[in-house]
Amino acid sequence: MRYAIVSDLHANLPAWKTVLADIADMGADKIICLGDISGYGPSPVAVLESVYRVVQHTLMGNHDAAVCGIVDPETFSPRAKTAVLRHRELLSSTGIAWLKSLPLTYKGPGFRCAHGDFSNPAAFHYVIDPKDALPSWRATDEQLLFVGHSHLPGIYVIGASGTPHFVPPSDFELEDGKRYIINPGSVGYPRVGDCRSPYCLFDDEARTITYRMVPFDSDGYRQTLVEAGLGEDPWIIGNASRRLPWLRAKLAFGKPTANAQQHEQDRRESGWPHSSRKGRIVHILLLVALALTATIGGYAYNAKRAAQHAPLAITLPPDDPPSLIAYPLTPPDKNLLPPWPSALGPDGLLEGWRHAFDDRRQQRFSTGLRDGATTLRATHTASHRFWLESPLINLAGTRLTALRLKGRVVKPGPFDGTVFYQIIAYTTERDGSLALGATTSFEMRNAARKSDPPFGVLNRKIELGRNVSHVRFRIEGTFAGTLEIEQPVLVGEHRRTSETKETKP
């Protein structure tokens, strides 16, 4: 039997339809949903109706429990609470009653499923840090457990050593003497900036786990979010650069509908504000006044936002690399950032990182050596913007109070522009979602003493707020010329060295 294990659909209809098509293509025999059909997204009715029709076993998630009145939405983040209350209004009494009837766990042949952990399924505890998995293993006997809730796909393993550890999503075969907790990730709310929907397949005869990552129509989802009055989502905004650049101006290829023609006729007959020259002038003046008001009120915010988050034309690769788990930090000075590869991959991809260019024809990366170490060279034949960023780094369990960022850039030829090193912080909301926090930015200026070639050096400590759970490193710059980037280093620091403990995986 092949089971498709899905979780956290969160009323995202485009993602759910795409995953369903992939499940059918993969030939799964049954579908198990680990909960959170509702919440966050704009299409709760359509998604619930679809799940009811095609999913063999569906569990209750914390958002489902809030929609049907079992859990108080006041404990949720403001955005999650807004969606829960909206979904209550949209669902019929039949839909609410079905959500209320959903079980908290499901027991299959040799495996068990829940939305959160198994020690108290109704409490919806998260399994994020490897030690979070221990209560579930103590509460069950099965070798294989499936959980959702955190939206973070991955595998928790415990063997003869008795020490649990985390493994990023990967295909594998179950081994005797080991126990596993599998999180398939979130279909409808990937959360870490990746607009692909993850789920997994379990073959109980072959004893294999297979992960699938399916891209969906993120632009269509984003539009329905706005139309439903739910605003923008941070993880969707962060993937705006995935869309293809427009080649031509938009043209209307369809004929006006009967409603549009009737609307035009009504407008002409009404006589306001277009039927007379005076009316047209009044209308134009009103539009100008509104435009000036919006421009003055929003200029500072939009200018700042555009400078930091304006999408570039091409992103390589388009998907966020799998998140990195910082715990355990062994040795204490372990670099949290992926190493520069000795050579670029196909199409100029940088393994373990992602980047974006303004104009691929005039911008490129290459690798080289300086003092025996691999360097990354960014070459711009004209002034263009680029960014390069690491995967999301999960700090859970590390008890870090600060990070130290070290870096060095060399400008071996003519260079005109600026380069910034940044640490972007995230916090985890009560519902497990990630919220964008503060961005700490450092300009990589030339060293005070003159040198040939010029270089910039950074060695700065970044204090972490008490609630920071994830960070990301980013290089962003606008320049013409060549920039040689030596391997950046990001290490954790504790307030007291006695707090640092060595832990073997």
Order of alpha helices (4+ residues) and beta strands (2+ residues): beta-alpha-beta-alpha-beta-alpha-alpha-alpha-beta-beta-alpha-beta-beta-beta-beta-beta-beta-beta-alpha-alpha-alpha-alpha-beta-beta-beta-beta-beta-beta-beta-beta-beta-beta-beta-beta
